[in-house]
């Protein structure tokens, strides 16, 4: 397994990806995402809407890692480990592995066709877990072990993708780490890293680095002021004030790369 890599992302600038994430990206199962349109058939009407699941998953991996690292640095009492951070990043990276052609268009087709698998209707999150299992069996389970991840960590990653709950017996996480299950696929609030990553450049973004906290119940709370959940407190959404994006200098500065230019994002729209 090679080392980490720095990628120039169109939205987030220079982002660092762990070595194990790079190993996953290099697999055929992940590379197929280059050919899946993020917005389904929209590009047939709007030619510029041609971005794909590949770049979307890279951004989700970055944002998920940024969020959990922010919590880890701010609240040491949470006991977030290196393995936890890596698993959340991998879950963000692989959360859309199960998409078919034209993304949600294919998922809608499968649901409307009435086809069921093992008595359940098609869900791309469950297919992502199956594709993830296939990726591990065909390619890189040995790399996971070298990175210090075991079978419970693999189950933890899949539970993060589907939005399950902590279980010491199954995924090795206690109820005190329930907040980790609310980052990639938040079933309780509907706020997901993948959806935040879909906000186009120029629109206000949540200041999760500065405001996010974990309350006593083990769930995410932004701002620490006792006001609502993550989905309720996204800055600029639901009546919040638009925010000015800070220059994304962290990863770039550490590697001696040029920092992205500061941009003042104040769109002339009302978020109600």
N, C-alpha and C positions, 0 to 999 in steps of 0.2 A: 504494500500500500504506500502510495506517495505521500507528500506533505500537503499542507493547506495551500489554498490558492486565493488570490485576490482577483475579483471580477469587477469590471466597470459596468455598473447597472445604470439603466437609463433614468431611473427615478432616484435611487438612493446613493448614487455615486460609487466610490470604491468600497466594496464590501468583502470581508474576509469569510471564507468558508472552511470549516474544519476538514481535516484529511479524510475522515470517514464519509462526510457529505460529498466530497469530491469523488470518492470511490463509487458512491451510489449514482452520482450524475453520469459517470462514465459507462454505466450499464445500458444494454439495449432497452430494458424496461423503462428507464427514465428518458433515454434519448428519443423515444417515440413521441414524447410530449412536444417536441419541436414541431410536429405536424398536426397538432390539435389546436384549432382556433379557440381562443379564450371566449370570444363573443359569438360562437356558433356561426350562423349564416349572415351575420351583420355585415361582414366585409363585402358581400355581394352588392350591398346598397351603398355602404360607406367604405371605399377601398382602403382608407387609412386605418380602419379598425381591424388590423391584421395581426395583432400581437397574440402570442400563443401560451399554452399552459406551461411550457418550459420556463420562460422568463417569469411568469407569474409565481411558479413554485420557488424559484430562487429568491424572489422578493419576500415571499411568505416565510421562508427559512430564516432570512435575515431579520425580519420584524419579530418573529417569535423568539429568536435568540436574544434580540435586543431587549425585549420585554422581560424575559426571565432573568437576564443578567442584571437589569435595572433593579428588580426585586431582590436579587441575591446581594447586590452591593449595598442596598438600603436597609434590608431587614435580615441581618445575619441569623437571627433567632429562628427563621423559617427552616434552616437546615438544608438549603438547596445545594445539591452536590454537583460536581462536574458531570456525572452520569445523567443527572436530571436535565441539566442544560443541553447536553448533547442529544438526549432523547427528544426533547421539545423541538430542537432544531431539525432533527430528522423527520419528526412528525409533520412539521410545517413543509419540509421539502417534499414529502411523499404523499401529502394529503389528497392530491388529485391524480394519482397514478391510475385510478380505475376509470377515468373518463374515456368515453368512446368518441367516435368521429363527431365533430361539431359540438363537443362538450355537452351542455345541458339540453341541447336539442335532441341528442341521442338518448339521454336519460328520460326525457319527456316521452319520446317515442316508445321506449321500453315499458314505461309505466302505462301508457295509453293502450299498448298492444295487449295488456293483461297478462303478459308472460311473468311467471313466477319461478323462482329458484329456491327449492327446499321450503316451499310455502310462503316465501317472502317476495315482495316486489323489489325490483331493481333499485339499488341505491349506490351511487358512485363511491360513497365512503366505504361501504362493505367490499366493493370490488377493488378499491385501493388497497385494502388489507390483504386481499387474495393476491393481487399483483405484487405486493410487498413480500409476501411469503414466497412467491415464485422467484422474485429477485434474490432472496436470501438463499434459497435452495440451489439455484442455478449458479450463483456467482460468489457471494461475499460473506457468508456466515462466519468464516474464519477471520475476516477482518473485524467483524463486530467483537469477537472474542479477544483479539489483540488490542482492541480499544477499551477493553474492560467491561463490555456489555454482555449479559447472559440472556437466557430464555425469558426471564421475567422482565427484563428491560425491553426485549422485543415485543412482548405482550403489552407492556406499558405504552410503547410507541403506537401500536394498533388501537389501544384504548383511547389514546389522545386523538387519533384520527376520527374515530366514530363518536367521541364525546361520552365515553363510559365513566365509571366512578372508580375511586381508589379501592384497592383490595390487596392486603398483605399477601394473601395466598396466591393470587393470580398475577398481579403486576408489581408486587413488592412495595407498594406505596400505602401509607396510612391515611386516615381521614384528614390529618393535619396538612396534607399536601393536595387537598381537593382543588385548590386554586390552579394548580398546574394543568388540570383537565379543562380549564375554562379559557385557555389561551388559543389553541388551534381550532377547536370546535366547541363553542360554548352553547350547550343545549339549554341552559337556564336563561340566558339573556339574548342569545342570537348574535352576539358580537364576536366575530372571528378575526384572526389575523389575516386570513385570506381575503376577507371582505374589506378590511381596512386597506390592504394592498391594492385593491381595485380603485381606490380614489384616484382620479386623474391628477397629474401634476398641475399645480395652480390652485387646488382646492385645499381648505384647511385640514390638517391632520391632527390626530390625538397626541397630546404631549405625554405619552405614557412614561417616558424617561423621568419626567419631573414630578408627576402627580400620582402615579399608581402606587397603591398600598394594598396589603392584605390585612383584612380585619380578623378579629378573633375567631370567627366562624370558619376561617380557612378559605374564604372566597374573595375574589378581586373587588377592590373598591378604589376608584380614582379620586385623588385629592385628599383622602383621609378626613373629610369634613362631615361624614355621616349623611351624604346626600346621594342616594341612588346607587345603581350598579354601573358596570362599565358601559353598557349600551346606552344608559341614560346620560352619561357624563362625557361622551365624546365631544371634544371641543369643536365648536362650530356646527354641531348637529343637535337638533332638538332644542334650538333656541340659544345654544352656547355662542360665545363670541368667537369670530374667526381669529386664528392665531397666526403669528408670523413665524414661518419656518426658520429655524436656526441653521446656519451653514453646517452641512454634514461633514465635519472635519475629523471626527474621531479616527475612523479607520484609515483615512487618507494621510492624516498627519503622522500617525504612528509608523507608517511605511515610507514617509518622505515623499508622498505623492501630492500633486497640486490639489488643493481643496476646492470643492464646487463653489461657484459664485453664490453670494447671498441673494435670495429672491424674496420680495415682499408679496405674499399671496393674500390678496383681499378681493375676492371675486364679488361682482355686483349681483349677488343672489341672496335670497332670504331662505334660511334653513329652518323651516317650521314644520 
